[in-house]
Amino acid sequence: MYPILLFDGDCAFCTASVNFLQRYIRPKARIIAWQRADLATLGVSEQECRESIQWFAAPGSRPLTQGRAVAAALCCGAVPWPLVGRLMQVPGVVQVMDAAYRLVAANRFRLPGSTPACRLPDPSTVGEAEGGVAVASAPASSTARGDSAGASAPASSTALAAPSGASVRARPSAPAA
């Protein structure tokens, strides 16, 4: 069923935003955490999903992202939201919406309802491990998402994002000299 909106299900702020969207705006769309979606079928990468929400209007379509995705979701919502969504798509306004989206996304860990998982990875600390598994240094206050208890990870550990979306812990890295 289309349209489809993918969001970051590990981020409490994003999840709270989606809950608001479903409760008050009620878009006629499937809303799925990207960690649970078949990204290959949709033709989108994990990295693209980490950077922005993704809106797919139809099978095989290129996704809308950032403010354009928000506007598309509003256009499928209950009255008066489609009007708001269309206004957000006006040239000039859409560029402002994209900039606002990037500002919120970059600071989502500072907003109410956020968790350490909301912090976007620092591009300078992201690399590749064996087997094509992305490696990102976890902030000291990072929460492990690999278990249902959400236990805190040691400050010196490195989080490995497994292809299935589960997190695993690598050996602690040596302290910087």
C-alpha positions, 0 to 999 in steps of 0.5 A: 500500500502506498504512499509510505513514510519511513522514519527513524524508529530508534529516535524517540523524538521522531517516534513522538512526531510520528505519533502526533502525525498519526493522532492529529493529522491522520495521513492516508499512508503507511508509516513505518520505522525504516529499521523494519522496512525492506529498504532494498525493495524501496530502493533507498539506503540505510544512510539515506534513511538516517539523514531524513524521513523518506516519502514514497508516493508510488512503487518505484518512485523516487522518495521525497525527503526533508520538508518535502516529505513532511508536506506530502504527508500533510497533503494526505491528512485530514482537513485542513492539513492538505491545504497546509501541505500544499502551501509548504510546496510553494517555491521558496517556501519548500526551500525554507521547509527543507532548511527547517527540517535540517535544523531540527534533524541536526538538533533533535537530541536537544528537543523534548522526548529525545534520547541519546539514539536521536543524536546523528552520527558525526560524519568524521567518526563513521567508517566501514568495518569488515563485512560492510557493517557501518561503525560509529563511535557512540557518545558517552551517554549512548543507549544500546538498542540491541536488547529490550531493556535498553541498557547503557553502553560503556562510554568507550565502546563502539556501536556496530549497526548490524544489517538487521538493524540490531546493535552489537558491541565491539571491544572498547577502543584504546584511549586517545593519546 
